[in-house]
Amino acid sequence: MQQSTITPTIQIKRRLAEADSITKHIKKKRPTDRNNPPRVEAYVPESKLYTELSEFEKNLDVAIMRKRLDIQEALGKPTKVRRTLRIFVSNTAADQSGQLEEATSFELNDDNAPSWTLRIEGRLLDPLIPTKKAQPVQKFTSFFKSIIVELDRDPEAFPEGNITEWHKQANAVDTDGIELKRKGDVDVNARIILVPDYNPQKYKLSAALAEIVSPPLAAKPHILNELWNYVKLRQLHDKQDKRVIQCDDKLKDLFGSSQVHFSDLPDLINRHLSQPDPIVLEYKIRVDKQFNQGPTAYDMDVELDSILRQKMLNIVSSSQPQKEVMALDDKIVQCVQSINNSKVKRDFLTQFSMDPIEFTNKWITSQARNLEAILGETKVNLEDVRQTDFYKQPWVKEAVFHYLTSKTQQRMQELLATQQK
């Protein structure tokens, strides 16, 4: 049989790498950038207030980080809300020979060929106990991995195929239902197969495992937890090694061994797990009237993430507050740098006003040392060479003697070289 696929429009939303920019910003700024220069309180008494606020901010950052860790830990233990999904199946017919003339405008076809449209829709029922709290809202298609429609009709008369499949796509927009439109002017029996999308993934338990673990449809973590409780309740631990389980009759039938290691349980239970049975709905597509709805609605129990969990996710993933904090940090750093520059200028001018000559000499000497260190041309301070006291040191006479001796020897060698020519 030929198969066709219904693919909804995919909308991909791209986000900037905000976490990377935040990390780079944190690495770029040093903690000392925001500290006031030393002894600035003597000139600006109000700066003590800034120091107190900085200490308060550190304590606040610690409290926020601790709260974020608590939220992340809570997110690791998802809380689910049980709701009921009600499924409706209906169909419309257009351009059928038996329809009334005024009803033909209900659904028009381009080539006026008889056609029908199958609709599979669903919505969440309100909670049994009314509450003012916000309730989670999810679309119909978000609850299923795939939806398959099988039509009972002659494949030779309808070459487009009798099997149509819809599969959930990554980043696809969820909808309240799907539609399948085909040409035809006769009633058709349809078999609708809904494959639920469980999060976390659930499995159907074998009969032997279902005697120990309930419910018969469960996720792996729940199954292992139930097995562990079963072992503890019946004290089946080995006395020497608590990780070894001494199997009773039920566990022997389940695992085929008298004892098993607890770390082997995930592999041992795999053979007792299978994919959940799909939901199968039978529906007859009628074309004798413009709109036809099945006499039965189907209820399905679903689990949703709580609104509180969604809020916690938004808080953890939100980067806008961090951007605002970074902008304020930049302003604080600029202000502190401005204060530091002003203090350096003030200290410079204060020392200059106390003794201009001595300060100028020291400053020139300091600048000369820095210049020599940058250029790397000499090991002697050029500013010291300009002073007469430099040539009154004890080593000067010996240095002059060695200098004159080297010059004399150089001159003698030049004369000998001239005579030999």
C-alpha positions as CSV (number, residue, x, y, z in Angstrom):
1,M,0.0,0.0,0.0
2,Q,1.1,3.5,-0.7
3,Q,1.6,5.8,2.3
4,S,1.4,9.6,2.6
5,T,2.6,11.7,5.4
6,I,1.0,14.8,7.0
7,T,3.7,17.2,8.1
8,P,2.7,20.4,9.9
9,T,4.5,23.6,9.4
10,I,7.7,23.8,11.3
11,Q,8.7,27.1,12.9
12,I,12.3,27.2,14.2
13,K,13.2,29.9,16.7
14,R,16.8,30.6,17.1
15,R,18.2,32.1,20.3
16,L,21.4,34.0,20.7
17,A,24.2,32.4,22.8
18,E,23.4,34.6,25.7
19,A,25.0,32.2,28.2
20,D,28.4,32.6,26.4
21,S,28.3,36.3,26.5
22,I,27.5,36.2,30.2
23,T,30.4,33.9,30.9
24,K,32.8,36.1,28.9
25,H,31.6,39.1,30.8
26,I,32.2,37.4,34.1
27,K,35.7,36.4,33.1
28,K,36.5,39.8,31.7
29,K,35.8,41.7,35.0
30,R,38.0,41.2,38.1
31,P,36.4,41.3,41.6
32,T,38.8,44.2,42.5
33,D,37.4,46.4,39.7
34,R,34.5,47.3,41.9
35,N,36.5,48.0,45.1
36,N,37.1,51.6,46.2
37,P,40.7,52.8,46.2
38,P,42.4,52.5,49.6
39,R,42.0,55.4,52.1
40,V,39.4,57.0,49.9
41,E,37.0,57.2,52.9
42,A,39.3,59.9,54.4
43,Y,38.4,62.2,51.5
44,V,34.9,61.0,50.8
45,P,33.1,59.8,54.0
46,E,30.0,58.7,51.9
47,S,32.1,55.9,50.3
48,K,31.7,53.9,53.5
49,L,28.0,53.5,52.4
50,Y,29.2,51.9,49.1
51,T,31.4,49.4,51.0
52,E,28.4,48.4,53.1
53,L,26.2,48.0,50.0
54,S,28.9,45.8,48.4
55,E,29.0,43.5,51.3
56,F,25.2,43.3,51.3
57,E,25.3,42.5,47.6
58,K,27.7,39.6,48.2
59,N,25.3,38.2,50.8
60,L,22.4,38.6,48.4
61,D,24.3,36.9,45.6
62,V,25.0,33.9,47.9
63,A,21.3,33.7,48.8
64,I,20.2,33.9,45.1
65,M,22.7,31.2,44.1
66,R,21.5,29.0,46.9
67,K,17.9,29.5,45.7
68,R,18.8,28.7,42.1
69,L,20.4,25.5,43.2
70,D,17.3,24.6,45.2
71,I,15.2,25.3,42.1
72,Q,17.5,23.1,39.9
73,E,17.2,20.3,42.4
74,A,13.4,20.6,42.4
75,L,13.4,20.5,38.6
76,G,15.2,17.1,38.8
77,K,12.1,15.8,40.6
78,P,9.3,16.6,38.2
79,T,5.8,17.0,39.6
80,K,3.0,16.0,37.3
81,V,-0.6,17.1,37.1
82,R,-3.1,14.5,36.1
83,R,-5.7,15.7,33.6
84,T,-8.2,14.2,31.1
85,L,-7.9,14.6,27.4
86,R,-11.2,14.2,25.5
87,I,-10.9,13.2,21.9
88,F,-13.5,13.9,19.2
89,V,-13.7,12.4,15.7
90,S,-15.9,14.0,13.0
91,N,-16.0,14.5,9.3
92,T,-17.4,16.9,6.8
93,A,-18.5,16.2,3.2
94,A,-18.5,18.6,0.2
95,D,-20.0,18.5,-3.3
96,Q,-21.8,15.2,-2.7
97,S,-24.6,14.4,-5.1
98,G,-27.2,13.9,-2.4
99,Q,-26.6,17.2,-0.6
100,L,-29.0,20.1,-0.8
101,E,-28.1,23.0,-3.1
102,E,-27.9,25.6,-0.4
103,A,-25.6,23.4,1.6
104,T,-23.0,23.0,-1.1
105,S,-21.2,26.1,0.0
106,F,-20.3,24.5,3.4
107,E,-17.0,23.3,2.0
108,L,-16.0,23.9,-1.6
109,N,-13.7,21.9,-3.7
110,D,-11.6,23.4,-6.6
111,D,-12.7,20.9,-9.2
112,N,-16.1,20.2,-7.6
113,A,-15.3,16.5,-7.2
114,P,-17.1,14.9,-4.2
115,S,-14.8,14.9,-1.2
116,W,-14.8,14.5,2.6
117,T,-12.5,15.8,5.4
118,L,-11.8,13.7,8.5
119,R,-11.1,15.7,11.7
120,I,-9.4,14.3,14.8
121,E,-9.4,16.8,17.6
122,G,-9.0,16.9,21.4
123,R,-9.0,19.2,24.4
124,L,-8.2,19.1,28.1
125,L,-11.2,18.9,30.4
126,D,-11.4,21.4,33.3
127,P,-10.3,20.0,36.7
128,L,-13.0,18.2,38.8
129,I,-12.3,20.6,41.7
130,P,-12.4,24.2,40.5
131,T,-9.3,26.2,41.4
132,K,-8.2,29.8,40.8
133,K,-4.7,28.7,40.1
134,A,-3.4,28.8,36.5
135,Q,-3.8,25.5,34.7
136,P,-1.3,24.1,32.2
137,V,-2.4,24.3,28.6
138,Q,-1.2,21.9,25.9
139,K,-2.4,21.2,22.4
140,F,-3.8,17.9,21.2
141,T,-0.8,16.9,19.0
142,S,1.7,17.4,21.9
143,F,0.4,14.2,23.6
144,F,1.2,11.9,20.7
145,K,4.3,10.6,18.9
146,S,2.3,9.7,15.8
147,I,-1.2,9.4,14.4
148,I,-2.0,6.8,11.7
149,V,-5.3,6.7,9.7
150,E,-6.1,3.5,7.9
151,L,-9.0,3.6,5.4
152,D,-11.0,0.6,4.2
153,R,-11.5,1.2,0.5
154,D,-10.4,-0.2,-2.8
155,P,-6.7,0.8,-3.4
156,E,-7.1,0.5,-7.2
157,A,-9.9,3.1,-7.2
158,F,-8.0,5.4,-4.9
159,P,-4.3,5.4,-5.9
160,E,-3.3,8.0,-3.4
161,G,-3.2,5.3,-0.7
162,N,-5.3,4.2,2.2
163,I,-2.7,4.7,5.0
164,T,-1.8,8.2,6.2
165,E,0.7,8.9,8.9
166,W,1.5,12.0,11.0
167,H,4.7,12.1,13.1
168,K,5.7,14.7,15.6
169,Q,8.6,16.9,14.3
170,A,11.2,18.7,16.4
171,N,10.3,22.4,17.0
172,A,7.0,21.9,15.3
173,V,4.0,24.0,16.4
174,D,1.4,21.9,18.3
175,T,-2.2,22.1,17.2
176,D,-5.6,21.2,18.6
177,G,-6.2,18.5,15.9
178,I,-5.4,17.2,12.5
179,E,-7.4,17.0,9.3
180,L,-7.3,14.5,6.4
181,K,-9.0,15.4,3.2
182,R,-9.7,12.8,0.4
183,K,-11.9,12.5,-2.6
184,G,-14.9,10.2,-2.5
185,D,-18.7,9.9,-2.5
186,V,-19.2,6.7,-0.5
187,D,-19.1,6.0,3.2
188,V,-15.7,4.7,4.4
189,N,-14.7,2.9,7.6
190,A,-11.6,4.4,9.2
191,R,-9.2,3.0,11.8
192,I,-7.4,5.6,13.8
193,I,-4.2,4.6,15.7
194,L,-2.9,7.1,18.3
195,V,0.6,6.5,19.7
196,P,1.0,8.4,23.0
197,D,4.1,10.4,23.7
198,Y,5.0,9.8,27.4
199,N,7.5,12.0,29.2
200,P,9.4,10.3,30.8
201,Q,9.0,7.2,28.5
202,K,6.6,4.6,29.9
203,Y,6.6,0.8,29.2
204,K,4.1,-1.9,29.3
205,L,5.0,-4.5,32.0
206,S,4.9,-8.3,31.5
207,A,2.4,-10.3,33.5
208,A,5.2,-11.6,35.9
209,L,6.5,-8.1,36.5
210,A,3.0,-6.6,36.9
211,E,2.5,-8.9,39.9
212,I,5.2,-7.1,41.7
213,V,5.1,-3.6,40.2
214,S,2.0,-1.4,39.7
215,P,0.6,0.2,37.6
216,P,1.0,-2.0,34.6
217,L,2.3,1.0,32.6
218,A,5.2,2.7,34.2
219,A,8.6,4.4,33.7
220,K,11.9,2.7,34.4
221,P,12.8,4.8,37.5
222,H,9.4,3.9,39.0
223,I,9.8,0.2,38.2
224,L,13.2,0.1,39.9
225,N,12.0,2.0,42.9
226,E,9.0,-0.5,43.3
227,L,11.4,-3.5,43.0
228,W,13.6,-2.0,45.7
229,N,10.7,-1.4,48.0
230,Y,9.6,-5.0,47.4
231,V,13.1,-6.2,48.4
232,K,13.3,-4.1,51.5
233,L,9.7,-5.0,52.6
234,R,10.5,-8.7,52.5
235,Q,14.1,-8.3,53.7
236,L,15.6,-10.1,50.7
237,H,19.0,-8.4,51.0
238,D,22.1,-10.6,51.5
239,K,23.4,-10.3,55.0
240,Q,27.0,-10.0,53.9
241,D,26.5,-7.8,50.8
242,K,23.4,-5.6,50.8
243,R,23.7,-5.1,47.0
244,V,22.9,-8.7,46.5
245,I,19.3,-9.8,46.4
246,Q,18.2,-13.3,47.5
247,C,15.2,-14.0,45.2
248,D,11.9,-15.3,46.5
249,D,9.6,-17.4,44.3
250,K,8.2,-14.4,42.4
251,L,11.7,-12.9,41.7
252,K,13.0,-16.3,40.7
253,D,10.2,-16.6,38.1
254,L,10.9,-13.1,37.0
255,F,14.7,-13.2,36.7
256,G,15.3,-17.0,36.4
257,S,18.0,-17.0,39.2
258,S,18.2,-17.5,42.9
259,Q,20.1,-14.2,43.5
260,V,20.9,-11.1,41.5
261,H,23.0,-8.0,42.0
262,F,21.1,-4.8,42.3
263,S,23.2,-3.1,39.6
264,D,22.0,-5.8,37.1
265,L,18.3,-5.0,37.6
266,P,18.1,-2.3,34.8
267,D,19.3,-4.9,32.3
268,L,17.2,-7.8,33.7
269,I,13.9,-5.9,33.5
270,N,14.4,-4.9,29.9
271,R,13.1,-8.3,28.7
272,H,9.9,-7.7,30.7
273,L,9.2,-4.3,29.1
274,S,7.5,-3.5,25.8
275,Q,6.2,-0.5,24.0
276,P,2.7,0.7,25.3
277,D,-0.3,-0.4,23.3
278,P,-1.5,2.4,20.9
279,I,-5.1,3.8,21.2
280,V,-7.2,2.4,18.4
281,L,-10.5,4.2,17.4
282,E,-13.0,2.9,14.9
283,Y,-15.0,5.5,13.0
284,K,-17.3,5.5,9.9
285,I,-16.9,8.5,7.6
286,R,-20.4,9.4,6.3
287,V,-21.0,11.5,3.2
288,D,-24.8,11.7,3.3
289,K,-24.7,15.0,5.2
290,Q,-22.4,18.0,5.4
291,F,-21.2,17.4,9.0
292,N,-21.1,14.2,10.9
293,Q,-19.7,13.6,14.4
294,G,-19.1,10.3,16.1
295,P,-21.6,9.3,18.8
296,T,-18.7,8.6,21.2
297,A,-16.0,10.8,22.7
298,Y,-12.9,9.2,24.0
299,D,-11.2,10.2,27.3
300,M,-7.5,9.7,27.9
301,D,-5.6,10.2,31.1
302,V,-2.5,12.4,30.6
303,E,0.2,13.9,32.8
304,L,1.3,17.5,32.5
305,D,4.1,19.5,34.0
306,S,2.8,21.8,36.7
307,I,2.6,25.6,36.1
308,L,5.0,26.0,39.0
309,R,7.6,23.9,37.2
310,Q,7.2,26.0,34.1
311,K,7.8,29.1,36.2
312,M,10.9,27.6,37.7
313,L,12.2,26.7,34.3
314,N,11.6,30.3,33.1
315,I,13.4,31.7,36.1
316,V,16.4,29.4,35.6
317,S,16.6,30.0,31.8
318,S,15.8,33.7,31.9
319,S,18.8,35.9,30.9
320,Q,17.2,39.3,30.9
321,P,17.8,40.0,34.7
322,Q,21.4,39.0,34.3
323,K,21.8,41.4,31.4
324,E,20.5,44.2,33.5
325,V,22.8,43.3,36.3
326,M,25.8,43.2,33.9
327,A,24.8,46.7,32.6
328,L,24.7,48.1,36.2
329,D,28.1,46.3,37.0
330,D,29.6,48.1,34.0
331,K,28.4,51.5,35.3
332,I,29.8,50.7,38.8
333,V,33.2,49.7,37.3
334,Q,33.3,52.9,35.3
335,C,32.5,55.0,38.4
336,V,35.1,53.2,40.5
337,Q,37.7,53.7,37.9
338,S,36.9,57.3,37.6
339,I,37.2,57.7,41.4
340,N,40.5,55.8,41.3
341,N,41.9,58.1,38.6
342,S,40.8,61.2,40.5
343,K,42.6,59.9,43.7
344,V,45.8,59.3,41.7
345,K,45.7,62.8,40.4
346,R,45.0,64.3,43.8
347,D,47.9,62.4,45.4
348,F,50.2,63.5,42.6
349,L,49.3,67.1,43.0
350,T,49.4,67.0,46.8
351,Q,53.0,65.6,46.9
352,F,54.0,68.2,44.2
353,S,52.7,71.0,46.3
354,M,54.6,69.9,49.5
355,D,58.1,69.9,47.8
356,P,58.1,70.7,44.1
357,I,61.9,70.3,43.5
358,E,62.3,67.0,45.3
359,F,59.1,65.6,43.9
360,T,60.1,66.6,40.3
361,N,63.6,65.0,40.7
362,K,62.1,61.8,42.0
363,W,59.5,61.7,39.3
364,I,62.1,62.3,36.5
365,T,64.2,59.5,38.0
366,S,61.2,57.1,38.1
367,Q,60.3,57.9,34.6
368,A,63.9,57.4,33.4
369,R,63.9,53.9,35.0
370,N,60.7,53.0,33.4
371,L,62.0,54.2,30.0
372,E,65.2,52.2,30.3
373,A,63.2,49.1,31.4
374,I,61.0,49.5,28.3
375,L,63.9,50.1,25.9
376,G,66.3,47.7,27.5
377,E,69.3,49.7,26.1
378,T,71.4,50.2,29.3
379,K,71.8,49.1,32.8
380,V,72.9,52.5,34.1
381,N,70.3,55.1,35.1
382,L,70.7,58.0,32.7
383,E,69.4,60.5,35.2
384,D,72.1,59.4,37.7
385,V,74.8,59.9,35.0
386,R,73.8,63.5,34.7
387,Q,74.6,64.2,38.4
388,T,78.3,65.0,39.5
389,D,78.0,62.8,42.5
390,F,77.9,59.8,40.1
391,Y,81.6,60.4,39.2
392,K,82.8,60.7,42.8
393,Q,82.2,57.1,43.6
394,P,85.3,54.8,44.6
395,W,85.1,52.7,41.5
396,V,85.5,55.6,39.1
397,K,89.4,55.8,39.2
398,E,89.7,52.1,38.5
399,A,87.2,52.3,35.7
400,V,89.2,55.3,34.1
401,F,92.4,53.3,34.4
402,H,91.0,50.3,32.6
403,Y,89.4,52.5,30.0
404,L,92.7,54.3,29.2
405,T,94.6,51.0,29.2
406,S,92.2,49.6,26.6
407,K,92.5,52.7,24.5
408,T,96.4,52.6,24.6
409,Q,96.4,48.9,23.6
410,Q,94.0,49.6,20.7
411,R,96.2,52.4,19.5
412,M,99.4,50.3,19.6
413,Q,97.7,47.5,17.6
414,E,96.8,50.1,15.0
415,L,100.4,51.3,14.7
416,L,101.8,47.8,14.4
417,A,99.3,47.0,11.7
418,T,100.4,50.2,9.8
419,Q,104.2,49.3,10.0
420,Q,103.6,45.7,8.7
421,K,102.0,47.1,5.6
